[in-house]
Structures are given as C-alpha cells and as structure tokens.
Amino acid sequence: MARLVLLEACVAASPAVVSVATVPRAAAPAFARCERLDAHFNALAQGPATEAVLRHLLVHVEAALHPLDRVALYDALAAVVRALDAQVLHAATALFDGRFRALLRWLGAAGGAVEEIAWAHLEGADNRVFCPDAAFVLRWLDRHGAATPSLQLAAIRARVAGQGWGALAQDQQVLAEQQLCLALAQDGGALAAPALCIAFELAVVAGSEQAALGLLATCVQAGAHAGLRPALLRAWLEADGAGLPLALQAPLQVQWLRPSALHQPAYRAALIASLQRPAVRSRCVVLDALLPQPATPVQPEARAAWRALAQLDGVYAAADAGEPVAAAAAALLGGTTLAPAAVAALQRRCALEAIDQGDPHAAGVALAAARAAIGDAQDAAVLQQLLLAIDEAVVRAAAASAGLPQDAAWTATRWQDEAPLWRALAEGAHEHLRPMAAYQLARLYTDGSWVPCTTHKTQQLQAAQALWTELAGHPAYAALAQRRLASPSWQLMVQAEVRDAGRPHLWVPCADPAARRLLIVFSCVDSHHGYTQVNALARQMQDHHLLFINNPELNWYSDAVFDDVAALIEARVLPRFAREDVSCYFGSMGGHAALKFALHFGFQALVFNPQVDLALWAAFRPQQRALLLAAQAHADVQQAAVAQFEQSPVCYFVGSSIADREAFSLWLAQVRTCRHGSFIVEKRPDPHHAGLIARVAPRGGTVPLLQRSLERLRELRAVDVPHSHAEVPAALLPRWWQQLDHAAALKVEILIREGRVYLADSNAIGSLPLA
C-alpha cells in the first residue's frame, strides 16, 4: 500500500541519507519569464553545478523549445553533469521515472555523444524526451561536428518532412541532396535502400513528375518501398491536385495508404480501381506497368477504406468534369470518413457550385463549414468576393461604417477583425446580406470562432439564441437553426446564463432549494470562452448548486479577471454558502483557477494536472507563451500564504508528464510547510496532460469520482485526531516528503495536525487502481 511503501522506504534509508534529506528541497532557479531561453541556460551553465540546477534543466528537456534554446540546454546540462558526482547523478537518473538516463549518459561522455543525440531527435526514439526535431539536429551538428553519411540522410529526410508536391521546386539544396542520395544508392550497401526512399521524397517536394515515378518504381523493385512515408506517397498520388486531397480519417487512411504494400499486385489493383480522376489514376497505372506482373489477373482488395476513397475521388472527378456534386458530397459530409482537409475541399466545391446556381445562402453556409474545418484563408477570400458580388455598394458602406479599410481583406482569422463587418450587415435590411450575416454571427457566438483555434474565441449565448431564433424563420437556415435551438445542452446553457451580476456566468440551481453545497467549475484553455462539463454535472450533481465561470480573456484568471471573479464569488457565494460547503473544480488552466480561488476563499478543491506555475508552462506551450507570461497580478499559486494552504483541503490528481510532475512538486513545497491541512494525492503513470480525470475514473464516469472525492475531503477536514491514519515519525518527515515528491505512482491521504503528519492509502474516492 502507498503509505506502507513510503514509510518503509524512509525507514530503510541509511542515517546518512536521512541526514541529507533533513533540509528542505533546495530551491531551483525560478522559471524564466521570457520568450527565448538560451541566455537563461547559458547563465546556469556558468554558475555552480548543483542538484537543484540539474533538476531545473531536466524539467526543460521535454519543453517545446526553439532549436537554439535546445542546443543551449544540452550544453548547459553537459557542463552540470560533468561537474556533479556520481551519487547525485544516480539520484537524478532515478527522478522522473529514469527517462533521462540515456541523455545524461550521452552528455557526460567524452565528446558529448553528438551523433547519438542527433539520431535520437531524428528518429523520435522516445517522443517524451527526444522529440523529432530536424531544425535542432542541423544546429546541433553545426555546433558540435559534421555528420556521417547515414546521419546526413536522416537529416535530409527530416528536412523535407511535411512538404507537399513541388513545395521546394526551386530549392538548390534539394538538387545537391538528390545527388548525394543517388550516389549512395548506386554504391549499394546498407545506405542504398534509405537513399532511394529519400531520393523519391526529394523528387516529390521538387515536383519532378518523371523522376518521382522512376524512383518509386526503383524503390519497389529494390525492396526499399517499406521505408517510404505515407504522406509523401500521397503527395505523389495527388501531384498538384488543385486542393483536392485524398484524406480520410486516420483509421481509414492507414488502411488504404500503405507504401509497404506497393509490391503486391492486389494492392495496386485496388488503388487503381478506387481512383477516378484521370491524372491520379494514370500515375498508378504507369507505376503498375513498370513493376512485375502476376501470371493471372488479381482481384482488388475489398475494404471499407477503398470504398470511401473511391467515393471521395469520384466526387472530385465529378467536380473536375463540371458535374453537380452537392448531393454526392452531402452523403460524405454527413458521415465520419473524411479528414478535415477533405471536408474543406468538398465544402469549397459545394460553395462554388451554389454560387454558379445563384444561391448565396447555400454558398455562405458551405464556406463557413470549410473555414470551420481547416481555416484556410482562401475560403475567407471567396466569402468576401461573394459578398461583393451580391451588392458591392452595400458591403463597402457596411465596411466603412464598421471602420474597416476599403482596400483590405475584411474576412480574417481573428474574429475581432471580421465581426464588425457582419454586425454592420446584420443591422441592415438587405434581402440576402442580412440573413447571411446573422448566420455568420450565430456561428461565431455559438462556437467562439469561425476557424479552428484555441485562443481569441468568444461565446455569447443570448446573442446567439436571438440570431438562431431569427434564422429559424428563413427557409435557407431553418433546419440548421431549429437543430441548434432544439439541443438540450444549448437550452440548458441559455437558461442558466446570468449576465446581470457583473461577470457573465452560468448558474444551475439544485433541484432542492435547501441544498447547501456549491461546486464552482472553471474552464481550461480549450473551453476558455465557454463552459465545461455543463450537461454531465447538471444531470448528475443532484446535491450541489453549480456555478460555471469561464475566462474569455484567456489570461489564466489573472489581473483584472481575478478581481472580477472574486467580486462575483463575494456577491453570489459568500452570503449564502459556508466556506466548507464550497468546492472548486477542474484541470489545467481551470485547475490553476480552482486552486487559486480555493486558497483565496478557504474553499476545498479537486484539481487534475493544474498549471501551478505559469512561467513553467510557458516553456511547454510556445503558442500560448505570450499569454502566459503576460499574466501578472494573482498569477502565481505558490505566492499564497501558508495559512491559505492550511485552510483549503485539496484532492490533487497528477500524471507523469514532466511539466505536471514539476508543477505538483512546486505545490507540494508549499504544503510541506503547513502545520495543518487535509489533502488527497494521486500520482498516476499517465503522460498526457489533458483529461486525466476521465482516465482515472471507473466506468461510472468522472462525476461519481468527483462526488466521492469532494465528500471524502469534507470528512477529512472534520477529523481532529486521525486515529485511522499512520503517523510519520518526525525524524523521517524530510525523507518522507522527498519520497512523496519523487514517487512515480501512489494514492495517499495526508492529514497534517499541529505539525504532525498522518497518512493512509486513498481507497475511499473510487478512482481506478494504479497499474
């Protein structure tokens, strides 16, 4: 059991080890609040080498770093590793599940094992530690030495990853790389097969039709085709396919796009039979003719993936031939077989067809769906041209009234830049433009954005409700609007929204008006503009009132937002509910808020993988780095007073990703200074950040786990003398806290009373057993 394992580990520790652990955990360097981290790492390399510095550097190994930042990080790690003694290094390799053992060994070796590190980052040997990063490898090799031919090949292949047909057509470097690959292929030997594959990929990204075909046939004849990448094979098949990708959802895509099967006549026959566009089909026919043929005809494979592929390419072929495609596309778009890129391509064709037929409303709906799939700028541009074609004078006047420049694109990725035009058009009386604008705004206020994104979103429930109600009376939008208005989840949120109490929020009262418990639910980054788990919680938390608070500003509930939320809680919660009956809940950014407001008000909290330190997370989230670092006031959970940690019981679920583990350590450093407190801790061997609560809940779902956890916190909070818990001897406390910090997996209840620490296995909340 967890408490016995921890106590036994402490008792078994030698006196020398215990004495070392009697001092609190050494303070690591503060996480740098800056966009680039190379200067920070260089400064650490010049300073004293300590265990705390080593740990601080290791935390960044899995961060999303600029290539030059990673070079500086590894150089700093090498300097620290070579300066520390073997015992400290051994402890460091045991920390974080030992995942950095290979890296530290390489960095400590003579010469720094330059090639081993480069290979690891090219192959993604362990995606948690050695993320595939060709840009880093190139800079790493520039700094530390030239590459062997095999490493050169791997670096070349990494450089062209993700490129499409003809993307590097004028790139002189491609020509030099092709020559190197062909020379290695002609030499035979172990590098011949990978060199052929890479030569084919270079021909694809250079847009060389004949070269790509010849090299692909050579790859198959030489038995090297299993090393081809599906994405590059698809790029060759499509070969300037005018934005009509052969892209199905992942399971189906893997079934039909199999380079390793190119030598099989049945596979090639299925490919030929499934492709309808002449140019695409002819490539496969010519390839098949270049390869050995079986003595007897073969039957194509019969799979759902081939049928879906044939249906998709058939619609593309019909579109190329100028035939109507809306009906055929509707059958595909109504299912779940297409990848977003194919959805956008079909919707785009449906929009163009509707324009030709003089139906601006159908065109606007299709373009909106295309934008929602992948957010391609060309769809926004077509939408603007459609508006101008309907009535240029009215559109330009609306743009002028909205303060938009006449010579710029009015449709944009940021909804803030585009919404003024639609609002101006929606206020007009134009027969077509008014309902088109109402539909665009209804989508914006419902989904938060017109394009896929996680930042700068908005959700305005009442405004959306009014627009959908208006559109329900228009023939072109009635079905879409009625479907939205009839959604139970939508009805619940619209009815629950409160906008007259300062900050907008959702209030879902308990069926029993005498109920005295309240759950405050905060939103994470993905749901920052809206509210999370509303349906499940409203349906199952029968004994709680529910308050949902979001963060459309996306600033981690900091600065003025903290003051707004605190004022809302003071006005709506404190006069009615006792502090011990209020719980805060959620994870990630929502977990950050749940901890922060629980500490501020003395509530209890259940959190999973909360972002305790925003500067730490800035290193892992480059796309949100500016937002994270901009948060100033009330941005740091660790700055709360010890007394606040003592009055707020917490159930803390944490996975095994480095950032989450380090965030837990920072929280634990505050908890261990408490003289009173009630805590439940679950450390799980789960490397994924988002959604941990759902993965540790039994089949009944997250809500029963949440209910049992909150009830257990209330029970523990009421315990004065914890007879059911084992006391950790004072002499072992430092070692025990260290074991708790370092443990990879455990479930434990911790009670602190008058500075004495008691623990028991956490079996009462009903989470899944540890693996």
N, C-alpha and C positions, 0 to 999 in steps of 0.2 A: 504494500500500500504506500501511497505517496508520503504520508507523514513518517512512516517507519523507514522508508528508503532514505529520506532526507536526514532523519535523526541518526540512523546507523552510519551514514556517510560522514556525519560530523563526529560521531564518537570514534570512528575508525581513523580519523585524521590524526597524524602524528602531532605531538606537542609543538614541534617547530612550525608545522603548517598552521595550526590553530593560532599560534602567536603572531604569525604574519597576517592572518586574517582578522586580527583584533582591531585593526584600524579600518575606518570606513573605506568604501571603494574610492580609489583615487579619482579625483575629478579629471575627466578627459577634457581636451581642448573643446571650447564651445564650437558648435557647428557654424560654419562661416555663412554670413548673410551676404552673399554676393553671387552674381551670375556665373562667373568663372572661378574655378577653384585651384588652378595650377599654382598661383602665388601662395595660397594657403598651404598647399602640400610642400612646396619648396621651403617655406619658412619652418615647417615642422621637421623637415629633413636636416636643417641646420641647427636645430635645438637639441636638447638632451633626449636620448632614447630611453623611453620608459614604457612600462606595460600599458599605461593609460594611452599613450600616444599610439602604440601599436594597435590597440583596440579601436581607437578613433579612426585610424587609417583603414583598418579592415572593414569597418562599417561601410566605407565608401566603395569597396570593391564592386558591389553589386548595384551601385548607383548608376543613373543614366548620365554619363559624363561626356563632355567634349573630348575628342581624341587626344588633344594636347593635355587636357586635365588628367586623363588616364595615364599617359606617359609620365607625368609628374608624380602621380600617385604611386606608380610602381617603383619609380626611382627613390621616392621617399621611403617606401616600405623596405626596399633593399638596404638602404642606409640604416634603418632602425633594426632590421633583422640581423644584420652583421654585427651590430653593437650590443645586442642583448645576449644573455647567457642561455644555455640550453634548457634549463628548467623553466624559465619564463616563456620561451618559445614553445615548449611542450604544452604548457598550460594554454597558450594562445591557439595552438592547433586543435586542442580539445574543445575550445569555446566555439560557439556557433556550429555545433554538430560536427566539427572537424572538417568542414567543407573547404577550408583554405589551406589544408595541409600541403597539397601539391604546389600551390602558388608560393607559399613561404619557402618550401624546399628549393624551388627553382630560383627564387630571388636571392636566397642565401648562398647558392652555388657560385663557384668561380666563373666569372663571365656572365652571370645572371641568367643563364639558360634562355638566351634570347629567342632561339628558334622554337623551343618548347612552348613558350608563352605565345609566340605568334601563331603556331599551329592551333593551340587551344582556342584562340579567338577567331580563327578562320573556320574551324570545324564546329564551334559551339559545343565542345566536349562536355561541358556542364553549363547549361544556359543560365543557371543561377549565378555562377561565378565567372565563367568565360563566355560572355555574350558575344555572338558573332559580330565582328566589327572590323571590316576591311580598312576603313579610314584610319583606325587606331593602328592596325598592323603596319600600314605603309609608313606612318610616322614613327612607330616603334623601331622599324628596321632602319629608317633614315638616321635615327639617333644612335643605334647600337650595332649596326653592321649590315653587310649585304646578305642576300638570301640565296639558298641553294636553288637549283632548277625546280625541284618539287615544290618548294615554298613559293617561288615566283609564280608557278602555275596556279597555285591555290589563291595567291593574292590577285592575280588577273581575274580568276573566276569570281572572286568576291566583288571585284570592282564592277563587273557587268551584271551582278545580281539585281533583279527587279527591273531591268531595262526592257523596253519593247522593241518591236520591229523598226529598224532604222534610227533608233534613238541616238546612236553615236556614228552616224553615217560619215561625217566629215572629221572624225577624230583620228589624227595622225598616230596617236598612241595605239589605236586598235590595229593599224597596219603592222606596226613593229611587233605587237604581241602575237598577231597571226603568224608572222614569220617564225617567231620563237616556237610556237606550238607545232607548226608543220615540221620544223627541223627536228624537234623532239619525237614527233610521231614517226618520221622517216628513220630515225635511229633505232627504232624498236625498243626493247627493254621495258622496264616497269612503268616508265612515264608515257609510253606510246598511247595507251588507252585513254588516260585522262587528258592528254594533249589533244587527241582527236575530239573529245567531247567539248573542250574549251574552244577549239578552233571553230566548231559548229556554232557555239554560242556567240562567238565574236562575229561570225558571218551574219547571224540573226540581228544583232544590235547594230551592225553596219548596213543592214538592208540589202545584202548581196544574195539575190534570189538563186542564181545558179550555184554559187559557192556553197550556200547553205544546203541545197538539195544534194549536191555531190558529197559533202562532208557527212550529212546524215546517213546516206546510203553506205558510206565507208565505215561509219561507226557501227552500223548494224552488221555489216559483213565481217568486221573485225571483232565482233562480240563485245564492243565497248558501250553499247547503247544503254545498258542498265545504269550507267553513270550520268545520263542526261537529266537535266532538271525539267519537270513538267511545265513550269512557267515559260521556259524558252522554247519548248516544243510547241506549246500553244501559240506563242508569238509567231513561230514559223507557219503554223497552220493558218492563222488569221492573216498574216503578211499584208499589212496595210488594209485591214478590213473595214475602214471607214467607220470606226467606233462601234462595231457590232461584235462584241466579244462572245466567245464560246465559254461562258462562265455559268456553271451550275453551282448549287450549294455544295459545300465541302464533301459530304459523303458520296454524292453522285459524281462530283468532279474527279475524285480519286478513283472511282470505278472505271471511268471511261478514258481518262488521260493517263496512260501508263507507258512511259518510254521503255521500260524493261520488257514489254510485250511486243515491241515492234518487229521482232524476228518471227513472230507467229503469224502465218497467213490468215488464220481465222480472225485475229485481232485487226489486221489491216483491212480485211473484208468488211468487218463491222464498221470500221472507221469510214470507209468509202461509202457504205450503204447509208450511213447516218448523216452525211454531209450533203446539202442540197445546192449550195451556191457553187457555180461552175469553177471559179478560181480556187476556192478552198478545196473542193473535191479533186480537181485536176492535180494538185500537188501530191495528194495521197496516191492517185492513180499512177503518176510518173514514178514516185518512190517505190510503189509495189512492183512496177515493171523492172526496176533496177535490181530487185532482190530475187533470190532463188524462188522458183515457183513449185508448188507441190504437184505430184503426178496426177492427182484427181482434184476436181473443184472442191472448195471448202465452203461450209455454211457459216455465215456470220454469227457471232455470239448474240444471244438473246438476253438482254438485261434491261432493267428499268432505266439505267443511266443512258443506254443507247437510244431508247425511245424518247427520253426527254431531250437529248441532244438533237435528234432528228426533228423533233417538233420545234425546238428553238431555231435551228438553222433553216428550217422550212419557212418560218415566219420571216426571217431575214431575207431569204431568197425571194419571197413574195414581195417584200418591201422594195428590194432592188429592181424587181420587174415592174414596179409601179402598180401592183395589185393592192386592193384594200386589205389591211391587216388587223384592224381594230378587233374584229370578232375572234380571230385566231389568237391574237395577243392576249385578249381578255381571259381565255382559258388558262394560259400560262401564268399570267399575272395574278390570277385568283388562287394559285397553288403555292407550294413552298419549294419548288425545284430550282428557282433561279437565284444566282448570286446578285448582289446589289448592282454591279456594273451592267449585267444583262437586263435587270429591271429598268434601269435608267435608259438603256438603249431602246428598249421596246416602247417605253412611255414617250420617249422623244419622237419616235416614228409615229405613234398614235397622235401626238400633238400636231405634227406636220400634216398628217392626213386630215385632222379636224380643221386645220387652217384652210387647206385646199377645199374642204367641203363647206366653208363659211360658218363654222360653228366655233366661235371664240371661247365659249364657256367650256366645252369639252377640251379644247386646246389648253386653256388655263389650268384645268384640273390635271391633265396629263403632265404638263410641265411642272406643276407643283409636286407631283409624285416622283418625277425624275429627279428633281432637286432634293427631295427627301431621301432618295436612295443613296446618292453619292455627292451631291452638292457641286456638280460640275458648273463652271462659270458659263459655259455655252448655253445651258438651259436658261439661266438668268438673262443672258443677252437676247435669246429668242423671245422670251416673255416680254422684254422691253420693246422689241420690234413689233410684237403682236399688239401691244397697247397703242403704239404709234400708228399702226395700220388701221386700227378701229376708229380712232379720232385723234389725230395728231394735235390739233389745236387745243382740245380739252385736256389732253395729257400734259402738254407743255405748260398750260396755265396752272394745272394742279401742281406740277413740279415747282413752278415759280412760287406759288402760294405756300408751298412747304419749305421754301428756302433752298431748294436743290439747284445746282448749277445746270444751265441748259446744255452744256457741251460734255456732260459726264454720264457715266453709266449710273442709272438710278437704282437698278437692282444690284444687290451686293451680298457678300457673305454675312456681314454683320446686320442683324435685323434692325439695329438702331438707325443705320444709314438708309434703309429701304422703307421702313414703316411710315415715315411722313408722307410719302407719295401715295401709299394705299389709303391712308387716313383721309387725305385730301380727296381722292377719287370716291371713297365711300360716302363722303359728305355731299357729293354732287348728285345729280339726277339723271345721269346718262343711262340709257336703257341697258347697255351691256357693261359699261365700266363700273357702275355702282355695285351690281351683284358680284362681279369678278373680284373687286377689291374687298367686298365683305367676306368672300370665301378665303382669300389670302390672309386677311386679318384673323378670321376664325381659326385657321390652321396655326397661325403664329401664337395666338393667345391660348390655344389648347396644347400644342406640342412644345412651345417655347422657342422654336426656331424653324426656319424653312429648310435648313441643311443639317446634316449630321454634325453635331458638335457637343462639347461638354461645358463650354464656357459661354458667357454672354447670352444667356437664354432668359426668356420671360414667360410667365404663365399668369393670365388674367381671367379667372374663371367666370366672373359675372359678365365681363365684356364678351367673352366667347359665347356664353349662353345666349346673350341677346342677339348676337350675329347668327348663331345656328338657328335660333327661333325664326329670325327673319328669312333665312335661306330655305327653311322648310316649306315656304310657300312658293318657291321658284322651281319650275319643272327641272331645270338643269342641275339643281343641287339638292332637291328634296330627299332623295334616297340617302345621300351622304349625311345630310343634316339630321334626318329622322333616326338614322342608326346611332349617331352620336348622342342625341337627346334621350334615346331610349336606354343608353348604357347605365346599368345600376351604379357602377363606380362613379360615373360622371355625375349622376343625380346626387349621390351621397356627398361628393366634394362641393358641388354648387350649393347644396342646402347647408353644409357645415361651414362655409366660408364666412368669416366675420371681418368686416373692414371698418367698423366704426369704433374700434378700441385702440387706436394708434396704429400699431403694425398689423397688416393683414395676417390672418392665421385661420386654421380650421379648429372648430370646437365641436366635438362629438360627445354629447352628454350620455351618461349611463342611463339605461332604461329605469333604474331605480334612483329616483332623485335624491334619496337619502344616502346614497353611496358616498363614502368619504375618501376614496382613493383616486389619485390622478396620475396618469402617465403622460409625460411630455416627450414627444418624438421629434428629433431633429433630422434634417436632411443631409445627405452626403453630396459629393461633387456632382455625380450624375443626376441627382434629383434636386439640385440646389434651388432650382426655380420653381419646383413643385413640392409635393408632399409624398412621403414614402410609406408603404405598407398600410394604407388607409383602409382598404377593404378587409384584409385579414384581421387587423386589430379591432376594427369596429364590429366585426362579426363575432370575434372570439373573446375579446377582453370584456366580458359581460359585467365584471365587478369594478371597472375603472371608468372614470371620465377620461377623455382623450383630448390632448392639446397638441396640434401639429404646427411646427414653426419652421419655415424654410429660410433660405439665405440667397435670394436672387442676386445680391451684390457679389456673391462668391468671394468673400473675404474671411472665411472661417469664423463667422460670427464675432468679428473683432471691431475695434474702433467704435464708430457711432452705432453700428448694428448691435454691439453688445449692450450699449445703453438702452437702445430701443427695446430689445428683448427683455432686459432686466426690468424696464418700466412696465412692459406688458405682464410679466410674471407678478410684479408687485401689485398691480392693479387687479388682475384677474384671479391669481392663485392664492397669494398670501392671506387675503381677508377671509377666504373660505376653507382652506385646507391646512391641516397641521403639517409642519415640515416633514415629519417622519412618514406621512402618508403620500408624499410626492416622490415619484421616480422619474429619472431622465434616461433616455434610451437611444442608442444607435451606434454605428461604427464609422471608422474612417473620419471624415470631416464631421459627420454627425456625432461620432464618439468623442472627438475633441470638444464639441459644444456640450455634449451631455456631461462630461467630466467637469468642464469649466463652470457650467451653471449649477451643477450639483454642489461643487465646492463653494461657490459664491453664496448659495442659499441654504446649505446644510441639508440638501436632499440626498437620497440614495441614487445609485446609477448602475445600469448594466451597459457595458461597452464591449465592443469587439474590434480589435486592431485600431484603436483610436490614434489619431495623429497628434501625439503628445507635444512634439517639438516641431514647429513649422519650418525652421531652418534645416533640420534633419531631412524633412520631406522634400524641401526644395531641391536637394541633391538628387532625389529619386524621380522627381516629376518636372522635367525641364519645360514641358508645355504649360505648366502652371507656376513655374518658378517666380515670375514677376508678381503674380497674385499672392503667393505665399509670403514672399519677402516684403510685400507692401503692407501686410498686416502689422500694426504697431501696438496700440493700446489694447490691453486684455487679450493679447495674442499668445501668451505663454502659460500653459497649465502649471508648469513647475514653479512659477512665481507665487502661487497661492501659499498662504501662511500654513504652518504645521497644524494650527488649530482647525483650519478648514478641512485638511485631510482627516483629522481625528473625528469630525462630526459628520462625515459623509461616507456611509458604507458603500462599497463598490464590488460588483461582480465583473471581473476582467477576463475576457477570452482573448488569447493571443496566439497567432500562428508562428511559423518558423522562418518567415522571411526576415532578412537582416534588419530592415527598417522597423518592422513591427517588434522584433525582439529588442532592439535598442530603445525604442520608444517605451516598451514595458520596463526596461532597466532604469530609465530616467524617472518613470513614475514610482518604481519600487524604491529608488534612492530617497524619495520624499517620505514614502510610507514607513521606511525603517527608522525614521527619526520620531515617529509618533509614540506617545505614551498611552494612547487609547485608539481603538479602531476596530472595524469589522470588515473583513474582506474575503472574497471568494476568488481564487485564481485558477484558471485552466490554461495550461500551455499545451498546444497541440502541434504535432508534426505535419503541419499544413502550410505549404509555401505560398499560397495565394492570399492576396490582401483582401479583396472584396468578398463579401458574402460568407464570411466564416461562420456566422451564427447559424446559417441554414445547413452547413455541412456538419456541424456538431450536434444538431437537433435530431432526435429519433424520428421515426416515420410520422408521428403526430404533427410535426411541423415546428416552426420557431415560436409560435405564440404560447403553446403549453410550456416550452422550456423557459420562455420569458416569465410567465406567470409563476412557475415554481421557483425560479431564481430570485425574483423580487420578494416572494413570500419568505424564502429562506433568509434573505438579507434582513427582513423585518424581525425574524426570530433571533438571528444572531445579535442584532442591535439591542434586543431586550435582555440579553444574557449579562448578568453581573459577574458571577463566578462560573467560569466554563468547566464544570466537572467532566463533561463528556469529551473534552479536548486534552491532549497531552501537552504538558509544559516543556518548552525548550529551555534547558539549563542555561543560566546566564553566561557561563563560560563558553558555551557553544554558539551563542547567538550570532556573533560576527560570521562564523563559518557557515551557520545555517542560512543567513541572508545571502551569502555568496553562493551557496548551493542552489537556493531558490532562483537566483539571478541566472545561473549557468544551466539549470536543468532544461533538457530538451522537451520533456513532456511530463506533466503531472496535473493532478486535480486536488486542490487542497483548500481548506477553510483556515483562515488566520484570524485569531482574536488577540487583540492587544489590550491588556487591562493593567493600569498603573505601571506601565513599562515592561510588564511581563508578557511573554509571547506564548500563545497556546495554538495548537494546530490539530486538525483532524482531516481525514480523507473526505473529499467532497463527493458524496454519493446521493445527496438529497435533491439535487436540482434536475436530475434525469437526463443529463447530456449523454451522448454516446460514449461507450468505454474507450479508453485510449487503445490505439492499435498496438 
